[in-house]
Structure formats: structure tokens, C-alpha cells
Amino acid sequence: MRQQSFALLGTGLVAPFHAQAIANSNKCNLVAVADVNEERRNAFAEEYGCKAYTGLDDILSDDTIDIVNVLTPNHLHFEAVQQIADSGKHILVEKPPAMSLHEVDEMIRVTNENGVKLGIVLQCRVRPAIQVLRKAISQNRFGKVLQADAYMKWFRSSEYYHRDPWRSSRKSGAGVTIQHAFHYLDLLCYLAGPVENVYARMKNMAHPDVELEDSLVAFLDFKNGAQGVVEASTALWPGTDIRIELNGTDGTAIIVGERIAAWDFRTKLDEDDEIRKIGSAEVATAATGPADFSYGDHQIVIEDMVDAINDDRDPVIPAISTRDTLEAALAMYQSARKKCAIHLPLQDENSVWD
């Protein structure tokens, strides 16, 4: 197995989780980091024993780097991916993949054209609890899926929104919908399939010093006939674990944090008792703070990218698989602004960030 060399573009809040995942893997090594903030990049490079670069051009000029993890503010993902793809390096991008469907489509096109891999870091998908739930769906254990819901009742202080300028900028991809709830909307799309209709309401309930939504309530109709709810907030002190619920005619499963909280089906299997033991309440999942989680899920995604390159296959979370999630999130913004339901496919996506 060939070890792959990584660079991190950006040394902000999520970068240490990528760096720790790489450091703890025998499949990877961290060559360099780049950031416009000199003090931050130098401190980061010293801590993780790698090169400190001033920007993307330095990374692209380094022939020892195989994969670039794009950890920039959300609105900068698109341009970075285009440049990296043209250089022939493989790419992992933090969620959301981009700010528009057009950008995602172009990212897919340019990476395919250059023969490089493009994966998206939506690491919650790889959690064991999510994987057994998805398997149960494929086995038709739920019967007809009727309801798919996500509840994210978190807390973030005002300091969080001012840690970096982009975190309080809606056009930069901040706000609870695109920055936080995107993970859990993605799980609903991953499990229940694409969304057909969206009706959303957004408010700023506890952060009056920033001009974006900190709370979302959205009602979803899925193409398979199921309905769903997304409730997401960063206003609710002290914050509680994420909750994913899936209900069908023949079964119910509930995930709280990263653990199975309910697992009940009309048809019982011998493996059910072991499935009910998956996860632990001791594992933090970011409810109470932006860095309160483990790097373990990131390591699975990062190591899979190495395997995908070595085996010449798609990464575990290819960009095309996240397009439906982005479309539903953009529709939420459009619905909240127009105060009406939005039917997909999305029309006039360029107006979403106006």
C-alpha cells in the first residue's frame, strides 16, 4: 500500500482534527499547511511538524503532496478546487462542498477532466450507527419509510461567530443551516433519499450582533413519500446531542449523538442486541462547543481517500452524492425568504444569497 502525502489549506477550527487524523494513521503523512495568517500557520506547522506555506500556490508547487484538504471558508471552496484539480492533486473538501449547485457541478467536471479524486468531508455518514441504519433500510426492515427527522439543539457563544470574520457572513456560508445543520440534513438525504418540497423558517434568536440565522425549522417532503422535520439551532444553552429519527411502517430507529438510542422492528434479527450497544454517551458530538468532538470520523474519511486513490475508485463520500443535500439547504434559504414552500429542482439558485 502506498502512503499518501497531505496538505491542509487553512488552519482554522477544523484543521487540528484533520491533522490529528493524519498523524494517527499509517496510511498518511502531513507535508504542509497553508494559511494567510502567518502567526497561526507557523504555530500549526510547528505543532504538527510540517512545512508552513503562505497560500495555495506553494502547495501546488510542492510535488511531494498528493492530496489537498480544503478547509477554507465555505465560499472559497470552489476556486480552490478548480486550481487544485488543474494541478493534478486529489482533493478532500470540508462541507458544504460549495455555495451553489453550479459550482458543485463544475467541481465534479473539472476533477473528472483532470482524473483526480474529489471527496467531501461529511464524516457523520461513516459513523457505525448511521451505517447499520442504512443497511436496515436496504434490507427493507423499516417497510415503507414514513418519517425522517433531525434535531440539532446546540449552543454557540457570540465569540464563536467572531472568531473568524466569515463566521458572521451569510454570503460566506455561515449560518446554522449551511454551516451546522448541513451535516444532519445530509444524513436525512443519505438515509431517506432526495427531497422534493421544502418549507422553512429561520430566525436569529440569541446572537443579535450577527446578521444571519441561528435557528431553523424546516418541513420536508421526500421523493419516496416520507416526510421530515429539521430543527437546528445554536441558541439553546447548554446544547444537547444531535438526534436522528427514522420511522417506517415496520420499524423505528433513533440515534442520539453517535449511539443507538432505539432499535425496534416487527421482524427481529439475532444481530439486533449487538446493534443496540453501538456508540457511547461519553463521545462528544459538538453539541456544547465547536471543538467538542473526536477526530475518529475524520480519520475514516481521510484514510478512505488514500484507499480510493490506491484502488482507483470513488471516495466514500463523492461530491455527486452531496448535491441533493446542498439543493435542499439552498431551498430552505429560498423558502424562508419567500415565506412559501419550494418545490425541487431548485429554480433561480443565484438569488439564494442575495
Residue pairs with C-beta under 8 A, 6 or more apart in sequence:
1 27
1 306
1 310
2 310
3 26
3 27
3 28
3 29
3 306
4 27
4 28
4 29
4 66
4 67
4 90
4 305
4 306
4 309
4 310
5 28
5 29
5 30
5 31
5 64
5 65
5 66
5 67
6 18
6 22
6 28
6 29
6 30
6 31
6 65
6 66
6 67
6 68
6 69
6 302
7 30
7 31
7 32
7 33
7 34
7 53
7 59
7 62
7 65
7 67
7 68
7 69
8 15
8 18
8 19
8 30
8 32
8 33
8 34
8 68
8 69
8 71
9 33
9 34
9 56
9 59
9 68
9 69
9 70
9 71
9 72
9 80
10 33
10 34
10 35
10 70
10 71
10 72
10 73
11 33
11 34
11 35
11 37
11 40
11 41
11 44
11 71
12 35
12 71
12 164
13 163
13 164
13 290
13 291
14 71
14 94
15 33
15 44
15 71
16 44
16 291
16 295
17 293
17 295
17 298
18 69
18 71
18 295
18 298
18 302
19 30
19 33
19 44
19 47
19 48
20 295
20 298
20 299
21 28
21 295
21 296
21 298
21 299
21 302
21 303
22 28
22 29
22 30
22 302
23 30
23 48
24 295
24 299
25 299
25 302
25 303
25 306
27 303
27 306
27 307
28 302
28 303
28 306
30 48
30 49
30 50
31 50
31 51
31 62
31 64
31 65
32 45
32 50
32 51
32 52
32 53
32 58
32 59
32 62
32 65
33 41
33 44
33 45
33 48
33 50
33 51
33 52
33 53
34 41
34 52
34 53
34 54
34 55
34 56
34 58
34 59
35 41
35 44
36 54
36 55
38 54
41 52
41 53
41 54
42 52
44 52
45 51
45 52
46 52
51 62
53 59
53 62
56 68
56 80
56 83
56 84
59 65
59 68
59 84
59 89
60 83
60 84
60 87
60 89
65 89
66 89
66 90
66 309
67 89
67 90
67 91
67 92
67 305
67 306
67 309
68 80
68 84
68 89
68 90
68 91
68 92
69 91
69 92
69 93
69 94
69 121
69 302
70 77
70 80
70 81
70 84
70 91
70 92
70 93
70 94
71 94
72 80
73 164
73 166
73 172
73 173
74 94
74 96
74 98
74 99
74 166
74 172
74 173
74 174
74 178
74 179
75 99
75 166
75 171
75 172
75 173
77 93
77 94
77 96
77 97
77 98
77 99
77 103
77 107
78 98
78 99
78 103
78 106
78 107
81 91
81 93
81 98
81 107
81 110
81 111
81 118
82 106
82 107
82 110
84 91
84 116
85 91
85 107
85 110
85 111
85 113
85 114
85 116
85 118
86 110
86 114
88 114
88 115
88 116
89 116
90 116
90 117
90 118
90 305
90 309
91 111
91 116
91 117
91 118
91 119
92 119
92 120
92 121
92 301
92 302
92 305
92 315
93 107
93 118
93 119
93 120
93 121
93 319
94 120
94 121
95 120
95 121
95 122
95 182
95 183
95 186
95 322
96 173
96 178
96 182
96 322
96 325
96 326
96 329
97 103
97 104
97 107
97 120
97 319
97 322
97 323
97 326
98 104
98 107
98 326
99 173
99 353
100 326
100 330
100 349
100 350
100 352
101 323
101 326
101 327
101 330
101 346
101 349
102 349
104 319
104 322
104 323
104 326
105 323
107 118
107 319
108 118
108 319
108 320
111 117
111 118
111 319
117 305
117 308
117 309
117 314
117 315
118 315
118 318
118 319
119 301
119 304
119 305
119 308
119 315
119 316
119 317
119 318
119 319
120 317
120 318
120 319
120 321
120 322
121 298
121 301
121 317
122 182
122 183
122 186
122 317
122 322
122 325
123 297
123 298
123 300
123 301
124 130
124 183
124 184
124 186
124 187
124 297
125 186
125 187
125 190
125 316
125 317
126 297
126 300
126 301
126 304
126 316
126 317
127 258
127 279
127 297
128 258
128 278
128 279
129 255
129 258
129 259
129 260
129 278
129 279
130 187
130 190
130 191
130 244
130 255
132 260
132 275
132 278
133 191
133 244
133 246
133 253
133 255
134 190
134 191
136 142
136 251
136 253
136 265
137 145
137 191
137 246
141 248
141 250
141 251
141 265
141 267
141 269
142 246
142 247
142 248
142 249
142 250
142 251
142 253
142 265
143 248
143 249
143 250
143 251
143 266
144 225
144 248
144 249
145 192
145 222
145 224
145 225
145 226
145 246
145 247
145 248
146 225
146 226
146 227
146 247
146 248
146 249
147 226
147 227
147 228
147 245
147 246
147 247
148 188
148 191
148 192
148 220
148 222
148 226
148 227
148 228
148 245
148 246
148 247
149 188
149 228
149 229
149 230
149 243
149 244
149 245
149 246
150 181
150 184
150 185
150 187
150 188
150 228
150 229
150 230
150 231
150 232
150 242
150 243
150 244
150 245
151 229
151 231
151 232
151 242
151 243
151 245
152 176
152 180
152 181
152 184
152 230
152 231
152 232
152 233
152 242
152 243
153 231
153 232
153 233
153 236
153 239
153 240
153 287
154 180
154 232
154 233
154 234
154 236
154 239
154 240
154 286
154 287
154 288
155 234
155 235
155 236
155 237
155 238
155 239
155 287
155 288
155 289
156 207
156 214
156 234
156 289
156 290
158 207
158 209
158 210
160 167
160 234
160 290
161 167
161 168
161 174
161 207
161 209
161 210
162 168
162 209
162 210
165 172
166 172
166 173
166 174
167 174
167 179
168 174
168 209
168 210
168 211
168 212
169 212
170 211
170 212
170 353
171 353
173 179
174 210
174 212
175 202
175 212
175 213
175 214
176 212
176 213
176 214
176 215
176 216
176 232
176 233
176 234
177 200
177 202
177 213
177 216
177 232
177 329
177 332
177 333
178 329
178 333
180 232
180 234
181 216
181 230
181 232
181 329
182 325
182 329
184 230
184 232
184 242
184 244
185 230
185 325
185 328
185 329
186 322
186 325
187 244
188 195
188 220
188 222
188 228
188 230
188 244
189 195
189 324
189 325
189 328
190 321
190 325
191 244
191 246
192 222
192 224
192 226
192 228
192 246
193 222
193 223
193 224
193 226
193 324
194 222
194 223
194 324
194 327
194 328
194 344
195 220
195 221
195 222
195 223
195 324
195 327
195 328
195 331
195 344
196 221
196 222
196 223
196 343
196 344
197 220
197 221
197 341
197 342
197 343
197 344
198 218
198 219
198 220
198 221
198 328
198 331
198 332
198 335
198 341
198 342
198 344
199 218
199 219
199 335
199 340
199 341
199 342
200 216
200 217
200 218
200 219
200 331
200 332
200 333
200 335
200 336
201 216
201 217
201 218
201 336
202 213
202 215
202 216
202 332
202 333
202 336
203 213
203 214
203 215
204 210
204 211
204 212
204 213
204 214
204 215
205 214
205 215
205 233
205 235
206 214
206 234
206 235
207 214
207 234
207 235
213 336
214 233
214 234
214 235
215 232
215 233
215 234
215 235
216 230
216 231
216 232
216 233
216 332
216 336
217 229
217 230
217 231
218 229
218 230
218 332
218 335
219 227
219 228
219 229
220 227
220 228
220 229
220 230
220 328
221 227
221 228
222 228
230 332
238 288
239 287
239 288
239 289
240 287
241 256
241 257
241 281
241 285
241 287
242 255
242 256
242 257
242 285
242 287
243 254
243 255
243 256
243 261
244 254
244 255
245 252
245 253
245 254
245 255
246 252
246 253
246 254
250 265
250 266
250 267
251 264
251 265
251 266
252 262
252 264
252 265
253 260
253 262
253 263
253 264
254 260
254 261
254 262
254 263
255 261
255 279
256 281
257 279
257 281
257 283
257 284
257 285
257 287
258 279
258 280
258 283
258 285
259 278
259 279
259 280
259 281
259 283
260 275
260 276
260 277
260 278
260 279
263 272
263 275
263 276
265 272
283 294
284 292
284 293
284 294
285 292
285 293
286 292
286 293
300 316
301 315
301 316
301 317
304 315
304 316
305 315
307 313
308 314
308 315
308 316
327 344
327 345
327 346
328 344
330 346
330 349
330 352
331 342
331 344
331 346
332 342
333 352
333 353
334 342
334 346
334 349
334 351
334 352
335 341
335 342
